[in-house]
């Protein structure tokens, strides 16, 4: 957790111990049964939604949800509900506890909350990535993925859901979807990603250079881990399906190892 606070301190040039104390005060989570589609339909602050979240201890949150506000809210909502159903089936009906930015960030202390994001990430057990068309183009999103790994997370603790069309309540993917995602992952470059605020881009790229060994290393490691994560996610979601699709998983794994 101290390492996460160290990364946080780079964002705002603050004392590490002060960041850790602040993060423990601000860390919150919300159970998925309290969310509605509306929660994913706007990035605007919502005091009533924040009131549904609760203070919690580091390690008590099942997943940190990483997503782009530019992606389709309905697809994100459907993917979350599908993931929720699987989680409850695997955990005797337990409602998953998540960190979702709009519900769990204190917008009255927005600067403090953003500074604490690396600690919030480290305080969650897993990272759930809702990857839509704009995800890899948003610098905050990809920084969340990398920080999670740098703070001790592993590829096995990341679940990547590729947002695609829905049919009969189930996510549907095909060879074109898989090929497009593989291409996006292999061609990813943080220097092409953007932020809503230009100063955020400059600040994050500066942190990447100083804390993570440069943009080149950042790109290489994130590409490899996301390819590995996608292959693993495909295996989990397609267990028991015909082997025809597993060939694409093997191709992704081979790419991740190169």
GULOVEX-187582 format. One record per atom (N, C-alpha, C): residue in one letter; x, y, z. Coordinates in steps of 0.02 Angstrom, whole numbers, plus 32768, in hexadecimal, padded with zeros to 4 digits. Layout:
// GULOVEX-187582
AXYZ ...
// end
This chain:
// GULOVEX-187582
X80297FC48000 X800080008000 X802B803F8000 X8066803B8020 X809480748021 X80AC80847FDB X80B7804F7FB2 X80CD805B7F6D X809880817F46 X8058806F7F51 X802280927F2F X801F80DB7F45 X802980E67F86 X802A812B7FA0 X806481527F82 X809C812F7F74 X80D5814F7F55 X80C581687F0F X80A0813F7EE8 X808B81547EA6 X805B818F7EAB X802D818B7EDB X7FFE81C17EE6 X802382037EF5 X805881FE7F1C X807C823A7F2F X809C825C7EF3 X80AC82347EC0 X80C882517E83 X8094827B7E5D X805582687E63 X8020828C7E3F X801782D37E5A X802082DB7E9B X8014831D7EB9 X804D83357EE5 X808683127EE3 X80C083267F0B X80AE832D7F54 X809182F77F70 X807D82F77FB7 X80A482C27FDD X80A582CA801E X80C6829A804A X80A382568046 X80CB82208042 X80AF81DD8039 X808181CA8073 X809681D480B0 X806D81C180EA X802D81E980EC X8030822980D8 X7FF4825380D7 X7FC3823A80A2 X7FDD82238069 X7FB282088035 X7F8F81C9804D X7FB4819E806F X7F97815F8087 X7F60816C80BA X7F6B819C80E7 X7F3881AE8118 X7EFB81CA80F6 X7F0681F580C5 X7ECE821380A1 X7EA681DF807A X7ECA81B0805B X7EA8817C8034 X7E7D814F8061 X7E968140809C X7E6E811680CA X7E2E813980DF X7E30817B80E2 X7DF481A180F4 X7DC281A580BA X7DDB81A5807D X7DB081B08043 X7D9A81708021 X7DB981388031 X7DAB80F9800D X7D6480E1801B X7D3F80D47FE6 X7CF980BF7FEB X7CEA80897FB7 X7CB180697FBF X7C9B80377F8F X7C4F80367F8E X7C3380147F5D X7BEB800E7F56 X7BDB7FC77F3E X7BA47FAB7F56 X7B907F697F3D X7B677F737EFD X7B6E7F427ED0 X7B507F4A7E8D X7B047F4C7E8E X7AE57F327EC2 X7A9C7F347EC5 X7A827F7B7ECF X7AAE7FAA7EE2 X7A997FEF7EED X7AA1801A7EAF X7ABD7FFE7E7A X7AC880257E3D X7A91801B7E0A X7A88804D7DE1 X7A5980487DA8 X7A7F805E7D69 X7A5E80567D30 X7A7C806C7CF1 X7A8F80B67CF3 X7A6680DD7D16 X7A7381257D19 X7AB881367D35 X7AD1810B7D62 X7B1281177D80 X7B4A81177D4D X7B4080F37D15 X7B7280EF7CE1 X7B63811C7CA5 X7B2D81427CAA X7B16816A7C71 X7B3381B07C70 X7B5281C57CA6 X7B6E82087CA9 X7BA982087CD9 X7BD982327CCB X7C1382387CF8 X7C0A82727D29 X7BD182947D25 X7BC582CC7D52 X7BBE82B57D9A X7BD782DB7DCA X7BD182C87E11 X7B8782C07E25 X7B7B828F7E50 X7B3782817E68 X7B3B82727EB3 X7B2682A37EDB X7B2B829C7F24 X7B0182617F3D X7AC782557F1D X7A9D821E7F34 X7ABD81DA7F25 X7AE281D57EEE X7B0581977EDE X7B40818D7F0E X7B6481C27F1B X7B9D81BE7F4B X7B8481A87F90 X7B4981BE7FA3 X7B2D81AD7FE5 X7B1F81627FEB X7B1881407FB2 X7B0C80F87FB3 X7B4B80CF7FBF X7B8480EF7FB4 X7BC480CD7FC1 X7BD580D1800B X7C0580A88020 X7C1580A38067 X7C6180A48071 X7C7880C280A8 X7CC080BD80B8 X7CD3807480C2 X7D0E806280AF X7D23801D80B7 X7D6F801980C1 X7D867FDF80D5 X7DCD7FD480E1 X7DEF7FBA80A2 X7E2F7FC7809C X7E557FAC8064 X7E527F5F8067 X7E467F41802E X7E417EF8802A X7DFA7EDE802E X7DCA7F09803D X7D847EF38044 X7D5B7EFC8004 X7D7A7F167FD0 X7D567F247F92 X7D687EEF7F5D X7D357ED17F41 X7D427E997F13 X7D647EB17ED2 X7D4C7EE77EB3 X7D6A7EFE7E75 X7D697F4A7E6F X7D9B7F637E4E X7D9D7FA87E37 X7D867FA77DEF X7D507FCB7DDE X7D367FCB7D9A X7D5780027D72 X7D7D7FEE7D3F X7D9F801D7D13 X7D7880217CD2 X7D64805E7CBE X7D3B80667C82 X7D4480AC7C67 X7D2E80B77C2A X7D3080F97C0B X7CEA81167C07 X7CE381557C1C X7CA281767C18 X7C8C81827BD1 X7CB8817A7BA1 X7CA681847B5B X7C8581467B3C X7C89810D7B60 X7C6C80D07B44 X7C2280C97B56 X7C00809E7B32 X7BB880947B36 X7BA3807F7B7D X7B7B80A87BA0 X7B6780977BE5 X7B3D80577BE9 X7B13804B7BB7 X7AEA800F7BB8 X7B147FD07BB3 X7B467FD17B87 X7B727F977B81 X7B987F8B7BC2 X7BAE7FC17BE1 X7BD27FBA7C21 X7BA47F9E7C57 X7B677FB77C58 X7B377FA07C8A X7B277F557C80 X7B1B7F417C43 X7B0C7EFB7C35 X7B487ECE7C46 X7B847EE57C37 X7BBF7EBE7C47 X7BC87EB77C92 X7BBB7EEE7CB6 X7BC07EEC7CFF X7B8D7EBC7D1D X7B507EBC7D03 X7B1D7E907D1D X7B2C7E477D0E X7B487E3A7CD4 X7B5B7DF67CC4 X7B947DDF7CF2 X7BC57E0A7CFD X7BFC7DFA7D2A X7BE27DF07D71 X7BB37E1B7D87 X7B957E157DCA X7B747DD17DD4 X7B4E7DBB7DA2 X7B2C7D7A7DA8 X7B5E7D427DB1 X7B947D447D8C X7BC77D107D92 X7BE97D137DD6 X7BF77D507DED X7C177D587E2F X7BEB7D3B7E66 X7BAA7D4C7E65 X7B7D7D347E99 X7B777CE87E97 X7B777CCC7E5B X7B727C837E55 X7BAF7C617E73 X7BE97C827E6E X7C277C657E87 X7C337C737ED1 X7C0B7CA17EEF X7C177CB57F34 X7BD77CB07F5E X7BB07C7C7F53 X7B757C6E7F7B X7B467CAA7F82 X7B3C7CCE7F4B X7B0C7D057F4B X7B267D467F66 X7B667D497F78 X7B837D877F93 X7B807DBF7F5F X7B697DF97F74 X7B667E337F47 X7BAC7E517F40 X7BC57E597F02 X7C097E747EFA X7C0E7EBD7F10 X7C457ECB7F30 X7C547F0F7F47 X7C897F2C7F18 X7C7A7F667EFA X7CA67F817EC6 X7CBA7FC97ED5 X7CF07FDE7EB5 X7D0180257EB3 X7CF0803E7E6E X7CBF806B7E6A X7CAC808B7E2C X7CB580D67E36 X7CDB80F57E0A X7CEF813B7E15 X7CB581697E27 X7C8181697E00 X7C4B819A7E0B X7C28818F7E4E X7C2581527E65 X7C0381437EA4 X7C31814A7EE1 X7C7281427ED6 X7C9F813C7F10 X7CD081767F18 X7CD481A27EE7 X7D0181DB7EED X7CDC82157F0E X7CFD82347F3D X7CE2826F7F5F X7CF082AC7F33 X7CBF82C47F0E X7CCA82FA7EDF X7CD3833D7F01 X7CC483407F42 X7CD3837D7F67 X7D1D83807F79 X7D3E83467F73 X7D8783437F7D X7DA5831F7F41 X7D9583397F06 X7DA883177EC8 X7DF383117EC0 X7E1883467ECD X7E6083447EC5 X7E7F83107EF3 X7E68830E7F32 X7E8182DC7F62 X7E7182957F4A X7E34828C7F31 X7E1E82497F1B X7E4682317EE0 X7E54825D7EB0 X7E7C824A7E76 X7EC382387E8B X7EDE825F7EB9 X7F21824F7ED3 X7F23820A7EF2 X7EED81F67F12 X7EEA81B67F36 X7ED9817B7F0A X7ECB81857ECA X7EB4814E7E9F X7EE481127E9F X7F26811B7E9B X7F5180E07E9F X7F4780B87EDF X7F3B80D97F17 X7F2F80B67F56 X7EEB80937F53 X7EB980B47F36 X7E7880937F2F X7E7E80547F05 X7EA680577ED0 X7EB1801C7EA6 X7ED17FE47ECF X7F047FF57EF5 X7F267FC37F1D X7EFA7FA77F53 X7EC77FCC7F67 X7E997FB67F9B X7E647F867F83 X7E607F7C7F41 X7E2E7F4E7F24 X7E4F7F0B7F13 X7E2A7ED57F19 X7E467E937F0E X7E527E837EC5 X7E287E9D7E99 X7E307E907E51 X7E1E7ECF7E2A X7E317ECE7DEA X7E227F047DBC X7DF47EE97D86 X7DBA7F087D7E X7D8A7EF47D4B X7D8B7F297D14 X7DA37F177CD9 X7DAA7F457CA1 X7D6F7F3D7C72 X7D487F727C69 X7D127F737C37 X7D2E7F967BFA X7D477F6F7BCC X7D6B7F8B7B93 X7D3C7F987B59 X7D2D7FD87B4D X7D077FED7B13 X7D36800C7AE0 X7D1A80287AA9 X7D4480437A74 X7D74807A7A8A X7D6280A17ABD X7D8C80D97AD0 X7DBB80CA7B0A X7DB6808E7B27 X7DDA80807B65 X7E25808B7B5E X7E43806F7B2A X7E8B80747B21 X7EA180B87B08 X7E7280E47AFB X7E8281287AE6 X7E7E81597B20 X7E6C81417B5B X7E65816C7B96 X7E9F815E7BC6 X7EC781917BD2 X7F0581887BF8 X7EF881757C40 X7EC2818F7C5E X7EB3817C7CA3 X7EA381317CA7 X7E7D81187C76 X7E6A80D17C76 X7EA780A37C74 X7ED480B17C46 X7F0D80847C3F X7F3F808D7C78 X7F4180C97C95 X7F6B80D37CCF X7F5180AB7D0A X7F0F80A67D12 X7EF2807D7D47 X7F0980357D41 X7F09801A7D03 X7F1E7FD57CF8 X7F677FCC7D0D X7F917FFA7CF8 X7FD87FF27D06 X7FE87FFB7D50 X7FC8802C7D6F X7FD380377DB6 X7FBE7FFA7DDE X7F877FDB7DCC X7F717F9E7DEE X7FA77F697DEC X7FC87F617DB3 X7FFD7F307DAD X803B7F447DD4 X804D7F847DD0 X80887F9C7DF4 X807F7F967E40 X80417F997E57 X80347F957E9F X802E7F4D7EB7 X80427F1D7E8D X80437ED77EA2 X800C7EAC7E84 X7FE07ECA7E5D X7FAC7EA37E3C X7FCB7E777E06 X7FA87E417DF4 X7FC07E137DC0 X7F8C7E107D88 X7FA17DF37D50 X7F737DEB7D18 X7F367DC17D2C X7F407D927D5A X7F0A7D677D71 X7ED67D8E7D9A X7EEA7DC87DB4 X7EBC7DF17DDB X7E9A7E267DB0 X7EA37E247D6F X7E827E527D42 X7E517E2A7D17 X7E147E417D14 X7DE37E237CE7 X7DD17E587CB3 X7DDA7E467C74 X7DCD7E757C3D X7D8E7E5F7C18 X7D5D7E8A7C16 X7D1F7E7C7BF0 X7D1E7EAA7BB3 X7D1C7E8C7B79 X7D1A7EB27B3B X7CD17EC27B2C X7CBF7F027B2E X7C7A7F167B25 X7C657F0D7ADC X7C357EDE7AD3 X7C1C7ED07A90 X7BD07ECF7A93 X7BB17EC27A5B X7B687EC17A58 X7B4D7E8A7A86 X7B0F7E917A9A X7AEE7E617AC6 X7AB57E3E7AA0 X7AB07DFD7AAA X7A797DD77A8D X7A5F7DA67AC2 X7A1F7DAB7AD0 X7A027D7E7B01 X7A207D857B46 X7A377DC37B57 X7A537DCE7B99 X7A9B7DB87BA1 X7AB87D9B7B6C X7AFD7D837B70 X7B297DAC7B41 X7B667DBB7B58 X7B947DDE7B2C X7BA77DB27AF2 X7BA87DD07AB7 X7BB97DAA7A7B X7BF97DC67A5D X7C277D9A7A4A X7C637DAF7A28 X7C6E7D8379EB X7C957D9A79BC X7CA47D717982 X7CED7D7C7970 X7D027D5D7939 X7D487D617925 X7D5C7DA97917 X7D2F7DD078FA X7D3F7E1678EB X7D4A7E3E792B X7D207E32795E X7D287E54799E X7D6C7E4379BD X7D7D7E0279BD X7DBC7DEC79DA X7DF87E0A79B5 X7DF37E097973 X7E2B7E23794A X7E347E6D7956 X7DFD7E92795B X7E017EDA7966 X7E207EE979AA X7E0C7EC279DD X7E297ECD7A20 X7E727EBC7A21 X7E857E847A02 X7ECC7E717A01 X7EF67EA779DF X7EDD7EC279A7 X7F017EF77984 X7F087F3579B0 X7ED17F4679D2 X7ED37F8179FE X7F067F787A36 X7F097F3C7A53 X7F387F307A89 X7F807F307A70 X7F8C7F127A36 X7FD07F0D7A1D X7FEB7F517A04 X7FBD7F7D79EF X7FD37FBE79D5 X7FCD7FF67A08 X7FBA7FE47A45 X7FB080177A7A X7FF080407A87 X7FE780827A8E X801E80AF7A9E X800280E67ACB X801C80EB7B08 X8002811D7B38 X800881647B1D X8038816F7AF1 X804181B37AD6 X800781C97AAA X7FDE81997A94 X7FA481AA7A6A X7F6481B17A93 X7F6881A37AD3 X7F2E81A77AFF X7F2281F07B14 X7EE481FE7B27 X7ED182427B38 X7EAF82467B7C X7EA982827B95 X7E8482917BD2 X7E5482CA7BC4 X7E2182D07BEC X7DF383097BE5 X7E19834A7BEF X7E46834A7C21 X7E6E83857C2F X7EB5837A7C17 X7ED083A87BEF X7F1383A07BD4 X7F47839C7C0B X7F3C83C07C42 X7F6D83BE7C79 X7F7283797C98 X7F3983537C97 X7F3B830F7CB1 X7F6882E37C87 X7F6582EB7C45 X7F9082C47C18 X7FD982D17C27 X7FEB83117C2C X803183237C3A X804783067C7D X801C830A7CAF X802D82F27CF2 X803582A67CF2 X800682827CD1 X800982387CD1 X804582207CA9 X8053823E7C70 X808D82297C48 X80CE82377C6F X80CF826C7C96 X8109827B7CBF X811382457CF4 X80DB822F7D13 X80DF81FA7D45 X80F581B97D25 X80DC81AA7CEA X80F0816D7CC6 X813B816E7CB9 X815581A77CA5 X819C81AD7C97 X81C681A37CD6 X81B081C17D0D X81D981C07D4A X81CF81827D74 X819281697D77 X818381327DA5 X818580EE7D83 X817880EA7D43 X817180AA7D22 X81A6809C7CEC X81DB80C47CEC X821280B57CBF X820A80CC7C77 X81DC80FA7C6C X81D381157C29 X819780F97C05 X8181811D7BD1 X8145810A7BAC X815080C97B86 X818C80BE7B6C X819980817B46 X819080437B71 X81AC80437BAC X81A5800A7BDA X815C80027BEF X813C803A7BFD X80F5803B7C10 X80CC80197BD9 X80D7802D7B9A X80B180107B62 X80BC7FC57B5C X80FB7FB07B5E X810B7F697B54 X80EB7F3D7B8A X80F27F527BC8 X80D87F297BFF X808C7F287BFF X806E7F617BF2 X80257F627BF3 X80077F3A7BB9 X80267F3F7B7E X800E7F167B45 X80107ECC7B57 X80497EB67B72 X80517E6F7B82 X801E7E587BB5 X80157E7F7BEA X7FE77E6A7C1F X7F9F7E6B7C07 X7F8B7E9D7BE1 X7F467EA07BC9 X7F377E687B97 X7F687E567B6D X7F5E7E1D7B40 X7F567DDD7B68 X7F817DD47B9B X7F7C7D997BC5 X7F397D987BEA X7F247DD27C03 X7EE57DD77C28 X7EAA7DC77BFB X7EAB7DE17BBE X7E747DD37B8F X7E707D897B7F X7EAA7D697B74 X7EAB7D227B66 X7E8E7CFA7BA0 X7EA17D0D7BDD X7E877CEB7C18 X7E3C7CF67C21 X7E257D347C14 X7DDE7D437C1A X7DB67D1B7BE7 X7DD17D147BAB X7DAF7CEC7B78 X7DAA7CA37B8D X7DDE7C8A7BAA X7DDC7C447BC1 X7DA87C3A7BF6 X7DA47C6A7C26 X7D737C637C5C X7D2C7C677C41 X7D1F7C967C12 X7CDB7CA17BFB X7CC57C6C7BC9 X7CF57C4A7BA9 X7CE37C1B7B75 X7CF17BD37B89 X7CF97BC87BC9 X7D047B837BE1 X7CCC7B567BC8 X7CE07B227BA7 X7CAF7AF27B8E X7C957B017B49 X7CAD7B377B29 X7C987B467AE5 X7CC57B217AB4 X7CB17B1B7A74 X7CD97AF77A43 X7D1F7B127A3E X7D4E7AE77A2D X7D957AF97A2C X7DA57B2A79F4 X7D777B3479C6 X7D857B61798D X7D9A7BA679A5 X7D787BBF79DA X7D897C0279F2 X7DC87C027A1B X7DDC7BCA7A38 X7E177BC87A63 X7E567BD77A3C X7E547BCB79FB X7E8F7BDB79D2 X7EA17C2479D6 X7E6E7C5079DA X7E7C7C9879E0 X7E9A7CA77A24 X7E847C827A57 X7EA17C8C7A99 X7EEC7C7B7A98 X7EFD7C447A76 X7F437C307A72 X7F6B7C647A4D X7F4E7C817A19 X7F717CB579F4 X7F7E7CF27A21 X7F4C7D047A4A X7F557D3D7A77 X7F8C7D2E7AAA X7F8C7CF07AC5 X7FBD7CDF7AF7 X80047CE07AD8 X80097CC87A9A X80497CC97A78 X80617D107A6F X80337D3D7A5D X80457D837A54 X805C7DA17A95 X803A7D8F7ACC X804A7DAB7B0E X808F7D967B24 X80A57D5B7B0E X80E67D417B25 X81207D5D7AFC X81117D7E7AC4 X81477D987A9A X815D7DDC7AB1 
// end
